[in-house]
Amino acid sequence: MNFAPFEIDAATRAFWREVREFCDTEVTPELREQIWIEDSYHDQALYKKMGERGWIMGRWPRERGGAGLTALQDKILHQELDQAEAPVFCWGLTTLILPAVLQFGSPEIQAEVVSRVAAGDARFFLGYTEPDSGSDMAAAKIRAVRDGDEWVINGQKMFNTGGQFATHHFLLARSDPKQKHRGLTMFLVPLDTPGIELRPIKTISGERTNFVFYSDVRLPDRYRLGAEGDGWNVVNGPLSAEHGVAADLSGLGEISGIGAGFTKRLFDLVHRVAEYERSIGRADDPLVRLRLAEAWLYAEASRNSPAMLGRVIASESFQKYSADLIDLVGPAAVVPRGGPGVVAEGWVEREHRFAQGTAIYGGTTDIFRNMIAQHVLGLPRPPKPAVASTN
């Protein structure tokens, strides 16, 4: 992030006012209420209104469906919609995946989907995790078998969040069972292809994620991204961006990458608890102030720690201090929204439930610790466990 001072010109100030007016008008209390019902909610009507203004791909020129925004204007747009709690979950996933489609997709698939992305009509979600592979993406077992100009796909994915709102699945599949990393091929699969079924998984946080089942799905080869067997290379870009290690040339990105979202939720939670403590006359209690300050400082530490480090600190701070703030508030903190005696509108209870899943979102914190050890500290890879003899 660039901390140098800069001037905001008149055009950018006018744009800022336009975005705030849009949020005030379009992001209604009813829409924000949907996030309480389903944390990863996506409102397609709101998303289409963003597309009409060119805001989904804001940096693109207008002739490509964008708005020709500067880097600063685009940052303002994202920040204001985030602060307004605009329920457009597919936005982040789609723009995360799109660079891989632009780099590796065939001319046919780009002509089919790219303009629809800017309009809000094409929406992507990730297809990495499987029931038996955990965080080892390269252990994918879902099979893609070449049959002339088509692929026949069988198997399943799980924890594929946002699928119920999407149009295409960014699918990592096994095309060669004899090889691990070089036996993977990447596809962008239209969800209306026959043989695909989504089944919901309800999480402890109230968020819906999905199983995705493929049963003899026949997919034209034009939906392949990159060369056959080159799926690990194709997926590397979105993975790096998701983990916060991709280069940010604008200097306006959050330092902590994926951890920024968790950090924001911790900041919001501390603020709401502080308001509650003020309402009951405890805001001047030194112990209350100390515990709130400690949570806030750890949120600041995670926000200002780079990439993978920030991701680990953000998750673990969120888990620790969401629990600590329950202890600070007392038994009423575990009353859910709408329950008798609820405090802070149920935010403490809700955020504590959500915090538990942050240890696995985008990869477990244990995996990130190994990545930090190898790629930041330069330590050797951990030894593989010995295989027991069968003799």
C-alpha positions as CSV (number, residue, x, y, z in Angstrom):
1,M,0.0,0.0,0.0
2,N,1.2,3.5,-0.9
3,F,1.1,5.8,2.2
4,A,2.2,8.9,0.3
5,P,-0.3,11.8,0.4
6,F,-2.2,12.6,-2.8
7,E,-4.8,15.0,-4.0
8,I,-8.3,14.0,-4.9
9,D,-9.4,15.8,-8.0
10,A,-12.9,17.2,-8.6
11,A,-13.9,14.4,-11.0
12,T,-12.9,11.8,-8.3
13,R,-14.8,13.6,-5.6
14,A,-17.9,13.8,-7.9
15,F,-17.6,10.0,-8.5
16,W,-17.3,9.4,-4.8
17,R,-20.6,11.3,-4.2
18,E,-22.2,9.3,-7.0
19,V,-21.2,5.9,-5.5
20,R,-22.4,7.0,-2.0
21,E,-25.7,8.1,-3.5
22,F,-26.0,4.7,-5.3
23,C,-25.3,2.9,-2.0
24,D,-27.8,5.0,-0.1
25,T,-30.5,4.4,-2.7
26,E,-29.9,0.8,-3.9
27,V,-28.3,-1.0,-0.9
28,T,-31.5,-1.0,1.1
29,P,-32.0,-2.3,4.7
30,E,-33.9,-5.2,3.2
31,L,-30.9,-6.2,1.1
32,R,-28.5,-6.0,4.1
33,E,-31.0,-8.1,6.0
34,Q,-30.4,-10.9,3.5
35,I,-26.8,-11.1,4.7
36,W,-28.0,-12.1,8.1
37,I,-30.1,-14.9,6.5
38,E,-27.2,-16.0,4.2
39,D,-23.7,-14.6,4.8
40,S,-22.6,-15.1,1.2
41,Y,-25.7,-13.7,-0.4
42,H,-25.7,-12.3,-3.9
43,D,-28.4,-10.0,-5.2
44,Q,-28.5,-10.2,-9.0
45,A,-30.7,-7.1,-9.4
46,L,-28.2,-4.9,-7.6
47,Y,-25.3,-6.5,-9.5
48,K,-27.0,-5.8,-12.8
49,K,-27.4,-2.1,-11.8
50,M,-23.6,-2.1,-11.2
51,G,-23.1,-3.6,-14.6
52,E,-25.2,-0.9,-16.3
53,R,-22.8,1.7,-14.8
54,G,-19.7,-0.3,-15.9
55,W,-18.7,-0.8,-12.3
56,I,-18.3,-4.6,-12.3
57,M,-15.1,-4.2,-14.4
58,G,-14.6,-0.6,-13.5
59,R,-11.1,-0.2,-14.8
60,W,-12.0,-1.4,-18.3
61,P,-12.8,1.2,-20.9
62,R,-16.4,2.0,-21.7
63,E,-16.3,0.2,-25.1
64,R,-15.5,-3.0,-23.3
65,G,-18.3,-2.6,-20.8
66,G,-16.3,-0.9,-18.0
67,A,-16.4,2.7,-16.7
68,G,-12.8,3.8,-17.4
69,L,-12.1,4.4,-13.7
70,T,-8.8,5.3,-12.4
71,A,-7.2,3.1,-9.8
72,L,-8.2,5.4,-7.0
73,Q,-11.8,5.6,-8.2
74,D,-12.0,1.8,-8.4
75,K,-10.7,1.6,-4.9
76,I,-13.3,4.1,-3.7
77,L,-16.0,2.0,-5.5
78,H,-15.0,-1.2,-3.8
79,Q,-14.6,0.5,-0.4
80,E,-18.0,2.2,-0.4
81,L,-19.9,-0.9,-1.6
82,D,-18.1,-2.9,1.1
83,Q,-18.9,-0.4,3.8
84,A,-22.5,-0.4,2.7
85,E,-22.6,-4.2,2.9
86,A,-23.7,-4.5,-0.7
87,P,-24.7,-8.2,-1.1
88,V,-22.8,-9.0,-4.4
89,F,-20.8,-12.1,-3.4
90,C,-20.1,-13.2,-7.0
91,W,-18.2,-10.0,-7.8
92,G,-15.1,-10.9,-5.9
93,L,-14.9,-14.5,-7.2
94,T,-15.7,-13.6,-10.8
95,T,-13.0,-10.9,-10.9
96,L,-10.6,-13.3,-9.2
97,I,-11.1,-16.0,-11.9
98,L,-11.4,-13.7,-15.0
99,P,-7.7,-13.1,-15.5
100,A,-7.1,-16.8,-16.0
101,V,-10.0,-16.9,-18.6
102,L,-8.4,-14.0,-20.4
103,Q,-5.0,-15.6,-20.4
104,F,-5.8,-19.2,-21.1
105,G,-9.3,-19.3,-22.5
106,S,-10.0,-20.1,-26.2
107,P,-11.2,-17.3,-28.5
108,E,-14.6,-19.0,-28.5
109,I,-15.0,-19.0,-24.7
110,Q,-13.8,-15.4,-24.4
111,A,-16.2,-14.2,-27.0
112,E,-19.0,-16.1,-25.1
113,V,-18.4,-14.9,-21.6
114,V,-16.1,-11.9,-21.3
115,S,-18.6,-9.2,-22.3
116,R,-21.2,-10.9,-20.1
117,V,-18.9,-10.6,-17.1
118,A,-18.9,-6.8,-17.4
119,A,-22.7,-6.7,-17.7
120,G,-23.2,-9.0,-14.7
121,D,-24.6,-11.9,-16.7
122,A,-21.7,-14.3,-16.3
123,R,-20.6,-15.1,-12.7
124,F,-18.0,-17.6,-11.7
125,F,-17.2,-19.7,-8.6
126,L,-14.3,-21.9,-7.5
127,G,-14.2,-25.6,-8.0
128,Y,-11.1,-26.8,-6.0
129,T,-11.9,-28.8,-2.9
130,E,-13.0,-32.4,-2.8
131,P,-14.1,-34.6,0.1
132,D,-10.9,-36.7,0.3
133,S,-8.3,-34.1,-0.7
134,G,-8.7,-31.3,2.0
135,S,-6.2,-28.5,1.4
136,D,-4.2,-30.6,-1.1
137,M,-5.8,-29.3,-4.3
138,A,-3.4,-31.3,-6.5
139,A,-4.9,-34.5,-5.1
140,A,-8.1,-33.9,-7.1
141,K,-9.9,-37.1,-8.2
142,I,-12.8,-35.7,-10.3
143,R,-12.1,-37.3,-13.7
144,A,-12.1,-35.6,-17.1
145,V,-11.7,-38.1,-19.9
146,R,-11.1,-36.8,-23.5
147,D,-13.6,-38.1,-26.1
148,G,-12.9,-36.5,-29.4
149,D,-13.8,-32.8,-29.2
150,E,-15.5,-33.3,-25.8
151,W,-14.6,-34.2,-22.3
152,V,-16.7,-36.6,-20.1
153,I,-16.5,-35.5,-16.4
154,N,-17.5,-37.5,-13.4
155,G,-17.0,-36.8,-9.7
156,Q,-17.7,-34.2,-7.1
157,K,-16.4,-31.0,-5.5
158,M,-17.4,-29.6,-2.1
159,F,-17.2,-26.3,-0.2
160,N,-17.8,-24.5,-3.5
161,T,-19.4,-21.3,-2.1
162,G,-21.5,-19.0,-4.3
163,G,-22.5,-21.7,-6.8
164,Q,-26.2,-21.1,-6.4
165,F,-25.7,-17.6,-7.8
166,A,-23.2,-18.4,-10.5
167,T,-23.3,-19.3,-14.2
168,H,-19.9,-21.0,-14.6
169,H,-17.7,-23.4,-12.5
170,F,-13.9,-22.9,-12.5
171,L,-13.2,-26.6,-12.3
172,L,-9.9,-28.3,-11.6
173,A,-10.1,-31.9,-12.8
174,R,-7.9,-35.0,-13.1
175,S,-7.2,-35.7,-16.8
176,D,-4.3,-38.1,-16.2
177,P,-4.5,-40.4,-13.1
178,K,-0.8,-41.4,-13.5
179,Q,0.5,-38.0,-12.7
180,K,-0.2,-35.6,-9.9
181,H,0.3,-31.9,-10.8
182,R,0.8,-32.6,-14.5
183,G,-2.3,-34.7,-14.6
184,L,-4.6,-31.8,-13.9
185,T,-6.6,-29.8,-16.5
186,M,-8.7,-26.7,-15.9
187,F,-12.2,-25.9,-17.3
188,L,-14.8,-23.2,-17.2
189,V,-18.0,-25.1,-17.1
190,P,-21.4,-23.6,-17.8
191,L,-23.7,-24.7,-15.0
192,D,-26.6,-25.3,-17.3
193,T,-24.7,-28.3,-18.9
194,P,-26.7,-31.5,-18.4
195,G,-25.5,-33.8,-15.6
196,I,-24.4,-31.1,-13.0
197,E,-26.2,-30.9,-9.6
198,L,-25.6,-28.6,-6.7
199,R,-26.6,-29.6,-3.2
200,P,-26.4,-27.1,-0.3
201,I,-24.1,-27.4,2.7
202,K,-25.1,-25.3,5.7
203,T,-22.2,-24.1,7.8
204,I,-22.1,-23.2,11.5
205,S,-22.0,-19.5,10.5
206,G,-25.2,-19.8,8.7
207,E,-23.4,-19.5,5.4
208,R,-24.4,-21.7,2.5
209,T,-21.7,-23.5,0.5
210,N,-22.2,-26.4,-2.0
211,F,-21.5,-29.9,-3.1
212,V,-21.2,-30.0,-6.9
213,F,-21.8,-33.4,-8.6
214,Y,-20.8,-34.2,-12.1
215,S,-22.5,-37.3,-13.7
216,D,-21.3,-38.1,-17.3
217,V,-21.1,-34.4,-18.1
218,R,-20.1,-33.9,-21.7
219,L,-18.2,-30.7,-22.1
220,P,-17.0,-29.2,-25.4
221,D,-13.2,-28.8,-25.6
222,R,-13.6,-25.0,-26.1
223,Y,-14.3,-24.7,-22.4
224,R,-10.8,-26.0,-21.5
225,L,-8.5,-23.3,-20.1
226,G,-4.9,-23.8,-21.1
227,A,-3.3,-27.0,-22.4
228,E,-4.3,-30.5,-21.3
229,G,-2.3,-31.3,-18.2
230,D,-1.5,-27.7,-17.5
231,G,-4.2,-27.0,-15.0
232,W,-1.8,-26.4,-12.1
233,N,-0.3,-23.6,-14.0
234,V,-3.7,-22.1,-15.0
235,V,-4.9,-22.1,-11.4
236,N,-1.7,-20.5,-10.0
237,G,-2.8,-17.0,-10.8
238,P,-6.2,-17.1,-9.1
239,L,-4.5,-18.9,-6.1
240,S,-1.8,-16.2,-5.8
241,A,-4.4,-13.5,-5.9
242,E,-6.6,-15.2,-3.4
243,H,-3.7,-15.7,-1.0
244,G,-2.7,-12.0,-1.4
245,V,0.7,-12.7,-2.9
246,A,-0.1,-11.4,-6.4
247,A,1.5,-8.0,-7.3
248,D,-0.6,-5.0,-6.7
249,L,0.7,-2.4,-9.1
250,S,-1.7,0.4,-8.0
251,G,-0.3,0.6,-4.5
252,L,-3.9,0.9,-3.2
253,G,-4.5,-2.8,-2.3
254,E,-4.9,-4.1,1.3
255,I,-1.6,-5.3,2.7
256,S,-3.0,-8.4,4.2
257,G,-4.7,-9.8,1.1
258,I,-7.4,-12.3,1.9
259,G,-7.1,-11.4,5.6
260,A,-8.5,-7.9,4.9
261,G,-12.1,-9.2,5.0
262,F,-11.6,-11.0,8.3
263,T,-9.9,-7.9,9.7
264,K,-12.7,-5.6,8.7
265,R,-15.2,-7.9,10.5
266,L,-13.1,-7.8,13.7
267,F,-12.9,-4.0,13.5
268,D,-16.7,-3.8,13.0
269,L,-17.2,-6.1,15.9
270,V,-15.0,-4.1,18.3
271,H,-16.8,-1.0,17.3
272,R,-20.3,-2.5,18.0
273,V,-19.2,-3.9,21.4
274,A,-17.7,-0.5,22.3
275,E,-21.0,1.1,21.5
276,Y,-22.8,-1.4,23.7
277,E,-20.4,-0.9,26.6
278,R,-21.0,2.9,26.2
279,S,-24.8,2.4,26.3
280,I,-24.6,0.6,29.7
281,G,-22.2,3.0,31.2
282,R,-19.0,0.8,31.2
283,A,-17.0,2.7,28.5
284,D,-14.8,4.3,31.1
285,D,-14.0,1.1,32.9
286,P,-10.2,0.6,32.5
287,L,-10.5,-3.2,32.0
288,V,-13.2,-2.8,29.4
289,R,-11.0,-0.2,27.6
290,L,-8.0,-2.4,27.8
291,R,-9.7,-5.5,26.3
292,L,-11.3,-3.4,23.5
293,A,-7.9,-1.8,22.8
294,E,-6.1,-5.1,22.6
295,A,-8.6,-6.5,20.1
296,W,-8.3,-3.3,18.0
297,L,-4.5,-3.4,18.1
298,Y,-4.5,-7.0,16.9
299,A,-6.9,-6.1,14.1
300,E,-4.4,-3.3,13.1
301,A,-1.5,-5.7,13.3
302,S,-3.2,-8.1,10.9
303,R,-4.2,-5.3,8.5
304,N,-0.6,-4.2,8.3
305,S,1.0,-7.6,7.9
306,P,1.6,-8.6,4.4
307,A,-0.1,-11.4,2.4
308,M,0.2,-14.8,4.0
309,L,1.3,-13.4,7.4
310,G,-1.7,-11.1,7.5
311,R,-4.0,-13.9,6.5
312,V,-2.9,-16.1,9.5
313,I,-2.9,-13.2,12.0
314,A,-6.3,-12.0,10.8
315,S,-8.0,-15.4,11.2
316,E,-6.4,-16.2,14.5
317,S,-7.1,-12.7,15.9
318,F,-10.7,-12.9,14.7
319,Q,-11.2,-16.2,16.5
320,K,-9.5,-15.2,19.7
321,Y,-11.1,-11.8,20.1
322,S,-14.6,-12.7,19.0
323,A,-14.5,-15.2,21.9
324,D,-12.9,-12.6,24.3
325,L,-15.6,-10.1,23.5
326,I,-18.3,-12.6,24.3
327,D,-16.5,-13.0,27.7
328,L,-16.4,-9.2,28.1
329,V,-20.1,-8.7,27.3
330,G,-21.4,-11.6,29.3
331,P,-24.0,-14.3,28.7
332,A,-26.2,-12.1,26.6
333,A,-23.5,-12.0,24.0
334,V,-24.4,-15.6,22.9
335,V,-28.1,-14.7,22.3
336,P,-28.7,-14.7,18.6
337,R,-30.4,-11.9,16.8
338,G,-34.1,-11.7,17.6
339,G,-33.7,-13.7,20.8
340,P,-34.7,-12.5,24.3
341,G,-32.2,-10.2,25.8
342,V,-30.1,-9.9,22.7
343,V,-27.3,-7.2,22.8
344,A,-25.6,-5.4,19.9
345,E,-28.3,-6.8,17.6
346,G,-26.7,-10.2,17.8
347,W,-23.4,-9.2,16.1
348,V,-21.2,-10.8,18.8
349,E,-22.8,-14.2,18.6
350,R,-22.9,-14.1,14.8
351,E,-19.3,-13.0,14.2
352,H,-18.0,-15.6,16.7
353,R,-19.7,-18.3,14.7
354,F,-18.3,-16.9,11.4
355,A,-14.8,-16.6,12.8
356,Q,-14.4,-20.3,13.3
357,G,-14.5,-21.0,9.5
358,T,-11.8,-18.4,8.7
359,A,-9.2,-21.0,9.7
360,I,-10.0,-23.0,6.6
361,Y,-11.3,-20.4,4.0
362,G,-8.9,-20.2,1.1
363,G,-6.6,-22.8,2.7
364,T,-6.1,-23.7,6.3
365,T,-3.9,-21.6,8.6
366,D,-1.6,-24.6,9.0
367,I,-1.1,-24.7,5.2
368,F,-0.3,-21.0,5.3
369,R,2.2,-21.5,8.1
370,N,4.0,-24.0,5.9
371,M,4.0,-21.5,3.0
372,I,5.4,-18.8,5.2
373,A,8.1,-21.1,6.4
374,Q,9.2,-22.1,2.9
375,H,8.5,-19.0,0.8
376,V,9.1,-16.2,3.3
377,L,11.6,-17.6,5.7
378,G,13.4,-20.0,3.3
379,L,13.1,-23.0,5.5
380,P,13.1,-26.5,3.9
381,R,9.9,-28.5,3.1
382,P,8.8,-30.6,6.0
383,P,9.7,-34.3,5.7
384,K,7.0,-36.6,4.4
385,P,5.8,-39.2,7.0
386,A,7.4,-42.6,6.7
387,V,5.3,-45.3,5.0
388,A,4.9,-48.3,7.2
389,S,6.3,-51.5,5.8
390,T,3.9,-54.2,4.7
391,N,6.4,-57.0,5.4
